[in-house]
Amino acid sequence: MESRQVDLDSLIGGWREAFESADSALIAGSHDLPAEALRDWSHRLADERAKTVLLLDALARDRHARHALVRLVAAPWEAKRLLGLPIDVAACVFNLDGVLIGSAELHAEAWRETFDELLFRHVDQLGAPFVPFSVRVDYPRHIHARPRLEGVRDFLAGRGITLPEGAAGDPAGSETIHGIANRKNELLLEILARHGVRAFEGARLYLELAHDAGMRCGVVSASTNAKTMLDQARLSELIDVNVDGSTMVAEGLRRKPAPDTLLAACRGLKIEPADAAVFETNVDGVDAGRAAGFEVIVGVDQSGERGLLRQHGADLVVSDLGEIIEQRLAG
């Protein structure tokens, strides 16, 4: 018989929903049940919860994910404590890539294929050997954190290629700015369909705890496919506001370090930045958070820039959001 790997997130979430339903049923029946019967059912439910935690604990230990079990037992006030935020923080704004999911590699691969196709067609015009798109150099210099059309314009200008602007409906790959941007989007969707995208385990737990604590959460991304990636990572139901590349174009929002996108997220959440926390991965994001006036700025460092993030104003720097929870559990 073929064995299947049990999805720990789904298993824990299912048990949590079951216990929440049982708690709700006891509360609803508290006016009709005799006091002795109510106590008996409450004790039986507590025993069942404890036994379930022990069984799941053994499974989670095998997968090095023990901290995920806090969601089974955390009350709203405890969930808020585990987030490691001041008590008056009422909302969180997260940069999507690098904080919640690891999608930069997927974007970079789609851009590489897109531009290499174009550059190969223009070898004769450029009068130079074919130099492919560099994920290490070209992506951070011309593309990262920029709206798609802006990235196309900037990269082509750097390579001495001039194309007409075109229109939003241009066929993917046609020799216009919009056509090239549409080709990148087409390739990204193909890559997402083949490989998908997963949330970081610690980030999912952090979002779930924020949800349990009654906090509103927003996401900021320069990608127009942020909603698709949130759906694939099964995070959409935990996100209240999504400020993405389409929002940036429609509202004329500047990219970071300008605070525009972060302020737009706060407007959507109906919260002042002074009552919110922001989670960013680089100095531009931290600078944007400081300019916006967030109460707390958390740096999520995956590239060895902890010192820089602190110098630019991050109040806390961690390697992932799960680290915050682990610190609070240990304390």
ROTOR-818911 format. One record per residue: x, y, z of N, C-alpha, C in turn; residue in three letters. Coordinates in steps of 0.1 Angstrom, whole numbers. Last residue first. Example, Ala and Ser with C-alpha at 12.3 -4.5 7.8 and 13.67 -1.06 7.14 Angstrom:
BEGIN
(pt (128; -22; 71); (137; -11; 71); (129; 0; 79); SER),
(pt (132; -57; 78); (123; -45; 78); (132; -33; 78); ALA),
***
This chain:
BEGIN
(pt (112; 319; 269); (112; 329; 279); (101; 327; 289); GLY),
(pt (106; 300; 250); (117; 298; 259); (117; 307; 271); ALA),
(pt (85; 313; 237); (82; 301; 244); (93; 297; 254); LEU),
(pt (99; 335; 226); (88; 337; 236); (85; 325; 244); ARG),
(pt (116; 322; 208); (121; 330; 219); (111; 332; 230); GLN),
(pt (97; 310; 191); (106; 302; 199); (112; 309; 211); GLU),
(pt (87; 333; 179); (78; 325; 187); (86; 316; 197); ILE),
(pt (109; 343; 165); (103; 351; 176); (94; 342; 185); ILE),
(pt (114; 322; 148); (124; 325; 158); (118; 333; 169); GLU),
(pt (93; 324; 129); (93; 313; 139); (103; 315; 150); GLY),
(pt (102; 343; 112); (92; 347; 122); (91; 336; 132); LEU),
(pt (138; 342; 108); (125; 340; 103); (115; 342; 115); ASP),
(pt (160; 356; 119); (162; 349; 107); (148; 344; 100); SER),
(pt (155; 390; 131); (155; 375; 133); (157; 369; 119); VAL),
(pt (158; 419; 148); (162; 412; 136); (162; 397; 139); VAL),
(pt (141; 448; 159); (143; 434; 162); (148; 428; 148); LEU),
(pt (140; 474; 150); (139; 472; 164); (143; 458; 168); ASP),
(pt (159; 489; 124); (151; 477; 128); (151; 475; 143); ALA),
(pt (175; 510; 115); (163; 513; 124); (155; 501; 127); GLY),
(pt (198; 507; 102); (188; 515; 95); (175; 516; 103); HIS),
(pt (212; 490; 119); (217; 504; 117); (207; 513; 110); GLN),
(pt (198; 467; 116); (197; 474; 129); (202; 488; 127); ARG),
(pt (205; 461; 90); (191; 462; 93); (190; 470; 106); LEU),
(pt (233; 457; 93); (228; 468; 84); (213; 471; 88); LEU),
(pt (234; 434; 109); (240; 447; 113); (234; 459; 106); GLY),
(pt (222; 415; 92); (216; 419; 105); (221; 432; 110); ARG),
(pt (226; 403; 67); (227; 418; 69); (221; 423; 82); GLU),
(pt (225; 377; 57); (236; 381; 65); (238; 396; 67); GLY),
(pt (201; 370; 45); (213; 373; 36); (225; 378; 44); SER),
(pt (178; 370; 58); (182; 357; 53); (195; 359; 44); GLN),
(pt (162; 386; 83); (174; 386; 76); (178; 372; 72); ASP),
(pt (137; 407; 89); (139; 393; 87); (151; 390; 78); VAL),
(pt (132; 432; 113); (139; 428; 101); (140; 413; 101); GLY),
(pt (104; 450; 123); (111; 438; 124); (119; 434; 112); VAL),
(pt (95; 479; 139); (101; 474; 127); (109; 461; 129); ILE),
(pt (67; 494; 155); (78; 483; 156); (82; 480; 141); VAL),
(pt (52; 516; 147); (57; 515; 161); (68; 505; 162); GLU),
(pt (60; 534; 117); (55; 522; 124); (61; 521; 138); PHE),
(pt (65; 556; 100); (62; 558; 114); (56; 546; 121); GLY),
(pt (75; 557; 74); (60; 556; 76); (56; 558; 91); ALA),
(pt (102; 557; 78); (96; 569; 72); (81; 569; 74); ALA),
(pt (104; 530; 88); (108; 542; 96); (101; 554; 91); ARG),
(pt (97; 516; 65); (89; 515; 77); (92; 526; 87); GLY),
(pt (117; 524; 47); (103; 527; 44); (94; 526; 57); ALA),
(pt (139; 513; 59); (138; 527; 58); (124; 532; 55); ASP),
(pt (132; 486; 56); (133; 491; 70); (132; 507; 69); VAL),
(pt (133; 484; 28); (120; 481; 36); (121; 487; 50); GLY),
(pt (160; 489; 24); (149; 498; 18); (136; 496; 25); ASP),
(pt (172; 468; 37); (173; 482; 43); (163; 491; 37); VAL),
(pt (150; 439; 39); (162; 447; 35); (161; 461; 40); ASN),
(pt (127; 427; 48); (138; 419; 46); (151; 427; 42); THR),
(pt (101; 434; 74); (108; 437; 61); (121; 429; 60); GLU),
(pt (72; 441; 89); (82; 431; 88); (88; 431; 74); PHE),
(pt (57; 463; 113); (60; 460; 99); (72; 450; 99); VAL),
(pt (30; 470; 134); (43; 465; 132); (45; 461; 118); ALA),
(pt (10; 498; 146); (12; 486; 138); (27; 482; 138); ALA),
(pt (4; 524; 153); (-3; 513; 161); (0; 499; 154); ASP),
(pt (16; 541; 136); (20; 541; 150); (14; 530; 159); ALA),
(pt (0; 538; 113); (13; 531; 114); (19; 530; 128); PRO),
(pt (-34; 533; 121); (-23; 542; 119); (-10; 534; 120); GLU),
(pt (-58; 514; 101); (-49; 515; 113); (-38; 526; 110); ILE),
(pt (-72; 502; 80); (-78; 512; 89); (-71; 513; 102); LYS),
(pt (-61; 486; 62); (-63; 480; 74); (-71; 489; 84); LEU),
(pt (-57; 505; 42); (-66; 494; 39); (-70; 487; 52); GLY),
(pt (-38; 521; 54); (-51; 527; 51); (-61; 515; 49); ARG),
(pt (-17; 503; 55); (-23; 508; 68); (-37; 514; 65); CYS),
(pt (-11; 500; 28); (-16; 488; 36); (-23; 493; 49); ALA),
(pt (-3; 526; 23); (-15; 521; 16); (-20; 509; 23); ALA),
(pt (21; 526; 37); (10; 535; 42); (-3; 531; 35); LEU),
(pt (35; 508; 22); (32; 505; 36); (21; 513; 41); LEU),
(pt (38; 522; -2); (30; 509; -2); (27; 505; 12); THR),
(pt (52; 546; 6); (39; 546; 0); (31; 533; 1); ASP),
(pt (77; 553; 16); (68; 546; 25); (54; 543; 18); PRO),
(pt (106; 546; -4); (94; 554; -1); (84; 546; 7); ALA),
(pt (126; 527; -10); (124; 531; 4); (113; 541; 7); PRO),
(pt (97; 511; -24); (106; 514; -12); (120; 518; -17); LYS),
(pt (80; 528; -51); (86; 517; -45); (94; 521; -33); ARG),
(pt (50; 548; -50); (64; 547; -52); (69; 534; -45); ARG),
(pt (19; 545; -65); (27; 543; -53); (41; 541; -57); LEU),
(pt (-4; 549; -82); (9; 557; -84); (18; 557; -72); GLY),
(pt (-25; 533; -81); (-25; 544; -72); (-13; 552; -73); GLU),
(pt (-19; 514; -102); (-32; 521; -101); (-32; 533; -93); ALA),
(pt (7; 505; -94); (4; 512; -107); (-9; 520; -107); VAL),
(pt (1; 494; -69); (12; 504; -71); (10; 512; -83); MET),
(pt (-17; 474; -75); (-21; 486; -67); (-11; 497; -68); THR),
(pt (-1; 457; -90); (-13; 463; -97); (-17; 476; -89); SER),
(pt (17; 448; -70); (21; 456; -81); (10; 463; -89); GLY),
(pt (-3; 451; -39); (6; 445; -48); (10; 454; -60); ASP),
(pt (-15; 448; -9); (-11; 459; -17); (0; 453; -26); VAL),
(pt (-41; 433; 7); (-30; 430; -2); (-27; 442; -11); ASN),
(pt (-55; 426; 38); (-52; 436; 28); (-40; 432; 20); VAL),
(pt (-58; 403; 54); (-69; 412; 53); (-67; 422; 41); ASP),
(pt (-49; 369; 55); (-45; 382; 51); (-57; 391; 48); ILE),
(pt (-57; 344; 59); (-51; 351; 71); (-47; 365; 67); LEU),
(pt (-66; 334; 35); (-76; 336; 46); (-71; 343; 58); GLU),
(pt (-41; 331; 21); (-51; 342; 18); (-61; 344; 29); SER),
(pt (-24; 310; 24); (-23; 321; 34); (-34; 332; 32); LEU),
(pt (-16; 289; 7); (-27; 288; 17); (-26; 298; 28); ARG),
(pt (1; 293; -14); (7; 290; -1); (-3; 288; 10); ALA),
(pt (-18; 299; -33); (-10; 286; -34); (-4; 283; -21); GLN),
(pt (-26; 324; -24); (-36; 313; -25); (-28; 300; -25); ASP),
(pt (-3; 339; -26); (-9; 337; -13); (-19; 325; -13); LEU),
(pt (1; 338; -54); (10; 331; -45); (5; 329; -31); MET),
(pt (-21; 352; -62); (-20; 338; -67); (-10; 331; -57); THR),
(pt (-16; 377; -51); (-28; 370; -47); (-27; 355; -50); LYS),
(pt (8; 385; -64); (8; 382; -50); (-4; 374; -45); ALA),
(pt (13; 392; -90); (8; 378; -88); (8; 375; -73); ASN),
(pt (25; 415; -93); (10; 415; -96); (4; 401; -93); THR),
(pt (49; 424; -68); (44; 415; -78); (29; 416; -80); SER),
(pt (57; 439; -47); (57; 446; -60); (52; 437; -71); ALA),
(pt (37; 438; -17); (45; 431; -27); (45; 439; -40); SER),
(pt (25; 434; 15); (30; 443; 5); (39; 436; -4); VAL),
(pt (-4; 426; 35); (8; 421; 27); (12; 432; 17); VAL),
(pt (-17; 427; 68); (-17; 431; 54); (-4; 427; 48); GLY),
(pt (-40; 418; 94); (-27; 416; 87); (-28; 420; 73); CYS),
(pt (-53; 424; 127); (-55; 425; 112); (-41; 425; 106); ARG),
(pt (-57; 403; 155); (-50; 413; 148); (-52; 413; 133); MET),
(pt (-67; 383; 171); (-76; 393; 167); (-69; 405; 160); GLY),
(pt (-51; 361; 178); (-51; 373; 187); (-60; 384; 183); ALA),
(pt (-54; 345; 156); (-61; 341; 168); (-61; 353; 178); ASP),
(pt (-38; 360; 138); (-53; 359; 135); (-60; 355; 148); HIS),
(pt (-14; 356; 150); (-19; 370; 148); (-34; 369; 146); ALA),
(pt (-12; 328; 146); (-13; 334; 160); (-18; 348; 160); LEU),
(pt (-11; 327; 119); (-22; 321; 125); (-23; 326; 140); GLU),
(pt (14; 341; 114); (1; 346; 109); (-11; 340; 116); LEU),
(pt (31; 322; 127); (30; 336; 131); (17; 343; 127); TYR),
(pt (27; 300; 111); (24; 299; 125); (22; 313; 130); LEU),
(pt (38; 310; 86); (24; 305; 87); (19; 305; 102); ARG),
(pt (64; 315; 94); (56; 326; 90); (41; 322; 91); ALA),
(pt (75; 289; 100); (74; 299; 111); (64; 311; 107); GLY),
(pt (73; 278; 74); (66; 273; 85); (64; 283; 96); GLU),
(pt (67; 298; 45); (77; 294; 55); (69; 289; 68); PHE),
(pt (45; 285; 21); (48; 295; 31); (59; 289; 40); ALA),
(pt (54; 276; -13); (50; 273; 1); (53; 284; 10); ARG),
(pt (43; 273; -46); (51; 281; -36); (45; 277; -23); VAL),
(pt (47; 254; -77); (40; 260; -66); (49; 268; -57); GLY),
(pt (57; 242; -100); (64; 240; -87); (56; 245; -75); HIS),
(pt (39; 246; -122); (48; 234; -121); (53; 231; -107); ARG),
(pt (26; 270; -117); (18; 258; -120); (26; 245; -118); ALA),
(pt (49; 286; -115); (40; 284; -103); (32; 272; -105); LEU),
(pt (57; 285; -142); (66; 280; -131); (58; 277; -118); ILE),
(pt (35; 298; -154); (39; 284; -158); (47; 278; -147); GLU),
(pt (36; 323; -142); (25; 315; -140); (27; 300; -143); LEU),
(pt (61; 331; -154); (59; 330; -139); (48; 321; -136); LEU),
(pt (54; 333; -181); (64; 323; -176); (63; 320; -161); LEU),
(pt (36; 354; -180); (32; 341; -186); (41; 330; -181); GLU),
(pt (52; 375; -171); (40; 370; -163); (36; 356; -167); ASN),
(pt (70; 377; -192); (75; 373; -179); (63; 368; -170); LYS),
(pt (52; 385; -212); (59; 373; -213); (64; 368; -200); ARG),
(pt (44; 410; -202); (34; 400; -203); (41; 386; -205); ASN),
(pt (69; 424; -206); (63; 422; -192); (53; 411; -192); ALA),
(pt (70; 423; -234); (80; 417; -226); (75; 414; -212); ILE),
(pt (47; 439; -239); (48; 425; -244); (58; 417; -237); GLY),
(pt (53; 464; -228); (42; 456; -223); (43; 441; -227); HIS),
(pt (74; 471; -245); (76; 470; -230); (65; 461; -224); ILE),
(pt (75; 450; -274); (71; 462; -267); (74; 460; -252); THR),
(pt (75; 427; -292); (87; 436; -290); (82; 450; -285); GLU),
(pt (59; 400; -274); (60; 409; -285); (70; 420; -282); SER),
(pt (56; 384; -252); (68; 383; -260); (69; 392; -271); GLY),
(pt (21; 382; -253); (33; 379; -245); (45; 377; -254); ALA),
(pt (5; 409; -271); (8; 395; -269); (21; 393; -261); PRO),
(pt (-9; 437; -253); (1; 432; -263); (4; 417; -260); ASP),
(pt (-26; 450; -235); (-30; 438; -242); (-21; 432; -252); GLY),
(pt (-13; 474; -227); (-14; 463; -217); (-18; 449; -224); ALA),
(pt (9; 484; -254); (-3; 485; -246); (-4; 473; -237); ALA),
(pt (40; 502; -261); (29; 493; -264); (17; 495; -255); GLY),
(pt (65; 515; -260); (58; 511; -248); (47; 501; -251); GLU),
(pt (92; 502; -281); (80; 510; -279); (73; 505; -266); PRO),
(pt (126; 499; -269); (114; 493; -275); (102; 502; -272); LEU),
(pt (161; 497; -271); (149; 506; -270); (137; 499; -277); THR),
(pt (189; 487; -253); (178; 483; -261); (166; 492; -260); ILE),
(pt (210; 489; -235); (210; 497; -248); (199; 493; -257); GLY),
(pt (209; 477; -211); (215; 470; -222); (215; 477; -235); ARG),
(pt (196; 496; -195); (210; 492; -192); (217; 484; -202); GLY),
(pt (172; 496; -207); (180; 508; -208); (194; 505; -205); ALA),
(pt (163; 471; -199); (165; 473; -213); (174; 485; -215); LEU),
(pt (160; 475; -171); (169; 465; -176); (173; 468; -191); PHE),
(pt (140; 495; -171); (153; 498; -165); (163; 488; -170); ASP),
(pt (118; 484; -183); (124; 496; -189); (138; 498; -184); ARG),
(pt (113; 462; -166); (116; 460; -180); (123; 472; -186); VAL),
(pt (107; 475; -142); (118; 466; -143); (122; 464; -157); GLY),
(pt (83; 488; -149); (95; 496; -145); (107; 488; -146); GLU),
(pt (66; 466; -152); (70; 475; -164); (82; 483; -161); LEU),
(pt (65; 455; -125); (70; 448; -137); (74; 457; -148); ARG),
(pt (78; 475; -98); (67; 470; -106); (73; 465; -119); PRO),
(pt (106; 462; -79); (101; 472; -88); (88; 466; -95); ARG),
(pt (118; 443; -63); (110; 452; -56); (104; 463; -66); ALA),
(pt (144; 437; -88); (138; 433; -74); (131; 445; -68); HIS),
(pt (155; 447; -112); (142; 441; -111); (136; 441; -97); ILE),
(pt (181; 457; -113); (171; 463; -122); (157; 459; -119); HIS),
(pt (197; 446; -93); (200; 459; -98); (188; 465; -105); ARG),
(pt (189; 419; -88); (188; 429; -77); (190; 444; -82); PRO),
(pt (192; 410; -116); (179; 409; -109); (179; 419; -97); TYR),
(pt (219; 413; -124); (208; 421; -130); (195; 421; -122); ASP),
(pt (234; 395; -106); (237; 410; -107); (225; 417; -113); VAL),
(pt (222; 370; -104); (230; 375; -92); (232; 390; -93); ARG),
(pt (210; 365; -128); (202; 365; -116); (209; 372; -104); VAL),
(pt (217; 381; -157); (223; 375; -145); (214; 377; -133); SER),
(pt (210; 373; -191); (206; 379; -179); (212; 373; -167); PHE),
(pt (240; 368; -212); (227; 364; -206); (223; 373; -194); PRO),
(pt (253; 382; -239); (255; 382; -225); (242; 380; -218); VAL),
(pt (266; 376; -270); (254; 374; -262); (258; 373; -247); PHE),
(pt (288; 402; -282); (285; 388; -279); (273; 387; -269); PRO),
(pt (274; 429; -301); (283; 424; -291); (279; 410; -288); ALA),
(pt (255; 443; -315); (269; 443; -320); (279; 439; -310); GLY),
(pt (228; 446; -311); (237; 451; -301); (251; 452; -305); LEU),
(pt (217; 434; -334); (215; 448; -332); (225; 454; -322); GLN),
(pt (225; 407; -330); (230; 415; -341); (229; 430; -339); ASP),
(pt (210; 401; -306); (225; 400; -307); (230; 408; -318); VAL),
(pt (183; 400; -302); (189; 413; -305); (204; 413; -305); HIS),
(pt (175; 375; -295); (170; 380; -308); (176; 393; -312); ARG),
(pt (188; 373; -271); (192; 364; -282); (187; 370; -295); PHE),
(pt (172; 390; -256); (186; 393; -259); (191; 385; -270); LEU),
(pt (148; 376; -254); (148; 389; -261); (163; 392; -265); LEU),
(pt (155; 353; -240); (148; 352; -253); (150; 365; -261); GLU),
(pt (165; 365; -217); (174; 358; -225); (168; 355; -239); ASP),
(pt (142; 376; -205); (152; 385; -211); (162; 378; -220); PHE),
(pt (127; 352; -198); (122; 363; -206); (132; 371; -213); THR),
(pt (145; 338; -182); (140; 332; -195); (135; 343; -204); GLU),
(pt (148; 357; -161); (159; 352; -168); (155; 346; -182); ARG),
(pt (122; 360; -151); (129; 371; -157); (140; 366; -166); TRP),
(pt (118; 334; -140); (109; 339; -151); (116; 351; -158); ALA),
(pt (139; 334; -121); (139; 324; -132); (130; 329; -143); GLU),
(pt (129; 354; -104); (142; 356; -111); (143; 346; -122); ALA),
(pt (105; 343; -94); (105; 355; -102); (118; 357; -110); HIS),
(pt (117; 322; -80); (107; 319; -91); (106; 331; -100); LEU),
(pt (132; 334; -61); (139; 326; -71); (130; 323; -82); GLU),
(pt (113; 348; -45); (123; 356; -54); (129; 347; -64); ALA),
(pt (97; 334; -28); (93; 335; -42); (103; 342; -51); SER),
(pt (91; 322; 0); (104; 324; -8); (101; 323; -23); GLY),
(pt (69; 340; 22); (72; 329; 13); (85; 332; 6); ILE),
(pt (71; 359; 43); (61; 349; 43); (64; 337; 34); LEU),
(pt (97; 371; 38); (91; 371; 51); (81; 360; 52); VAL),
(pt (103; 366; 11); (114; 366; 21); (109; 367; 36); GLY),
(pt (77; 385; -1); (88; 376; -4); (99; 378; 6); ASP),
(pt (59; 404; 14); (56; 390; 10); (68; 381; 8); LEU),
(pt (61; 422; 43); (66; 421; 30); (64; 406; 26); ASN),
(pt (33; 428; 64); (44; 419; 60); (48; 421; 45); PHE),
(pt (20; 444; 91); (22; 445; 76); (34; 437; 73); VAL),
(pt (-4; 441; 117); (9; 437; 112); (9; 439; 96); CYS),
(pt (-20; 457; 145); (-20; 452; 131); (-6; 449; 127); ALA),
(pt (-18; 467; 170); (-31; 461; 166); (-31; 455; 152); ALA),
(pt (1; 471; 199); (1; 469; 184); (-11; 462; 180); VAL),
(pt (0; 472; 226); (-9; 482; 219); (-8; 480; 204); ASP),
(pt (19; 454; 236); (5; 451; 238); (-4; 460; 229); ILE),
(pt (46; 448; 213); (39; 455; 224); (24; 453; 224); PRO),
(pt (52; 413; 204); (50; 427; 200); (44; 434; 212); LEU),
(pt (55; 385; 204); (66; 393; 207); (65; 408; 204); GLY),
(pt (37; 366; 199); (41; 374; 187); (52; 383; 191); LEU),
(pt (29; 356; 223); (39; 348; 215); (44; 355; 203); LEU),
(pt (9; 373; 231); (22; 374; 238); (33; 367; 230); ARG),
(pt (-12; 366; 215); (-6; 379; 214); (8; 380; 220); LYS),
(pt (-17; 340; 225); (-13; 342; 211); (-6; 355; 209); ALA),
(pt (-26; 347; 250); (-13; 340; 249); (-8; 341; 235); GLU),
(pt (-50; 359; 244); (-40; 368; 251); (-27; 361; 250); TRP),
(pt (-64; 337; 231); (-61; 349; 224); (-50; 358; 230); PRO),
(pt (-46; 306; 241); (-58; 315; 242); (-54; 328; 234); ALA),
(pt (-31; 278; 227); (-30; 293; 230); (-43; 300; 230); ALA),
(pt (-33; 252; 220); (-36; 255; 234); (-36; 270; 237); VAL),
(pt (-27; 248; 194); (-37; 240; 200); (-42; 245; 213); LEU),
(pt (-5; 264; 188); (-18; 268; 183); (-30; 260; 189); ARG),
(pt (17; 251; 197); (12; 262; 205); (-2; 266; 201); VAL),
(pt (27; 233; 178); (16; 229; 187); (11; 240; 196); LEU),
(pt (49; 243; 165); (36; 244; 158); (24; 241; 168); ALA),
(pt (72; 237; 179); (65; 249; 182); (52; 251; 176); HIS),
(pt (81; 213; 166); (74; 212; 179); (66; 225; 182); ARG),
(pt (93; 203; 143); (83; 215; 142); (75; 215; 155); ALA),
(pt (108; 181; 135); (115; 193; 140); (105; 205; 139); HIS),
(pt (95; 158; 129); (96; 168; 118); (102; 181; 122); ARG),
(pt (94; 145; 153); (100; 138; 142); (103; 148; 130); ASP),
(pt (78; 164; 167); (93; 162; 170); (100; 155; 159); ARG),
(pt (53; 159; 156); (60; 172; 153); (75; 171; 156); ALA),
(pt (47; 134; 167); (48; 136; 153); (56; 148; 149); LEU),
(pt (47; 141; 194); (56; 130; 190); (58; 132; 175); ALA),
(pt (26; 160; 195); (40; 164; 199); (50; 154; 193); ASP),
(pt (4; 145; 189); (9; 154; 179); (23; 159; 182); LEU),
(pt (2; 132; 214); (4; 124; 201); (9; 133; 190); LEU),
(pt (-1; 153; 231); (10; 144; 233); (13; 136; 220); LEU),
(pt (-24; 165; 222); (-12; 173; 221); (0; 163; 223); VAL),
(pt (-42; 145; 228); (-40; 148; 214); (-27; 156; 213); THR),
(pt (-42; 145; 256); (-38; 133; 249); (-34; 136; 234); LYS),
(pt (-53; 171; 260); (-39; 168; 265); (-34; 156; 257); ALA),
(pt (-79; 169; 249); (-69; 179; 243); (-55; 175; 247); ARG),
(pt (-89; 150; 266); (-87; 147; 252); (-78; 156; 245); GLU),
(pt (-90; 165; 290); (-81; 152; 289); (-79; 149; 274); ASP),
(pt (-108; 185; 283); (-94; 188; 286); (-85; 176; 285); ALA),
(pt (-131; 169; 280); (-125; 177; 268); (-111; 180; 271); LEU),
(pt (-134; 160; 306); (-132; 151; 295); (-126; 157; 283); ARG),
(pt (-139; 185; 318); (-128; 177; 322); (-124; 167; 311); HIS),
(pt (-163; 192; 306); (-152; 201; 305); (-139; 193; 308); SER),
(pt (-180; 171; 314); (-177; 173; 300); (-165; 182; 298); TRP),
(pt (-181; 177; 342); (-176; 164; 337); (-172; 165; 322); ASP),
(pt (-192; 202; 343); (-178; 200; 348); (-172; 187; 342); ARG),
(pt (-217; 196; 333); (-209; 206; 326); (-194; 204; 330); LEU),
(pt (-227; 179; 352); (-225; 174; 339); (-216; 183; 331); ALA),
(pt (-228; 197; 374); (-220; 185; 375); (-217; 180; 361); GLU),
(pt (-247; 216; 365); (-233; 220; 367); (-224; 208; 368); ALA),
(pt (-267; 205; 337); (-265; 206; 351); (-250; 209; 354); PRO),
(pt (-272; 225; 308); (-266; 214; 314); (-265; 216; 329); LEU),
(pt (-281; 251; 300); (-291; 239; 301); (-285; 227; 308); ASP),
(pt (-261; 269; 299); (-273; 273; 306); (-283; 261; 308); HIS),
(pt (-241; 256; 284); (-238; 259; 298); (-251; 263; 306); SER),
(pt (-242; 252; 257); (-250; 244; 265); (-249; 246; 280); GLY),
(pt (-224; 271; 247); (-238; 272; 243); (-247; 264; 252); ALA),
(pt (-200; 260; 258); (-205; 274; 262); (-220; 275; 259); ILE),
(pt (-199; 236; 245); (-200; 236; 259); (-205; 250; 264); LEU),
(pt (-196; 245; 218); (-208; 237; 222); (-210; 237; 237); ALA),
(pt (-171; 258; 220); (-183; 265; 217); (-196; 258; 221); SER),
(pt (-155; 235; 224); (-156; 246; 234); (-168; 254; 232); ASP),
(pt (-159; 222; 200); (-163; 216; 213); (-164; 226; 224); ALA),
(pt (-148; 240; 182); (-162; 237; 181); (-167; 230; 194); SER),
(pt (-121; 239; 191); (-129; 252; 192); (-144; 249; 191); GLU),
(pt (-115; 212; 185); (-115; 217; 199); (-123; 230; 201); PHE),
(pt (-117; 214; 157); (-125; 204; 164); (-126; 209; 179); ALA),
(pt (-97; 232; 151); (-111; 235; 147); (-121; 226; 155); GLU),
(pt (-75; 217; 159); (-78; 230; 166); (-92; 234; 163); ARG),
(pt (-75; 196; 141); (-77; 194; 156); (-81; 206; 163); TRP),
(pt (-70; 210; 118); (-82; 203; 119); (-85; 200; 134); GLY),
(pt (-44; 221; 123); (-55; 230; 120); (-69; 223; 122); GLY),
(pt (-29; 197; 124); (-31; 206; 136); (-42; 215; 135); ILE),
(pt (-33; 189; 98); (-37; 180; 109); (-39; 188; 121); LEU),
(pt (-22; 209; 83); (-36; 206; 81); (-41; 198; 93); SER),
(pt (5; 209; 91); (-3; 221; 93); (-18; 218; 92); ASP),
(pt (13; 182; 84); (12; 186; 98); (3; 198; 100); LEU),
(pt (1; 160; 62); (4; 174; 63); (2; 179; 77); ASP),
(pt (16; 128; 60); (5; 136; 66); (10; 151; 66); VAL),
(pt (24; 111; 31); (29; 120; 41); (18; 129; 47); GLN),
(pt (12; 79; 25); (11; 93; 22); (17; 101; 34); ARG),
(pt (21; 47; 10); (19; 56; 22); (19; 70; 18); SER),
(pt (5; 22; -8); (13; 34; -9); (10; 43; 3); GLU),
(pt (9; -12; 0); (0; 0; 0); (9; 12; 0); MET),
***
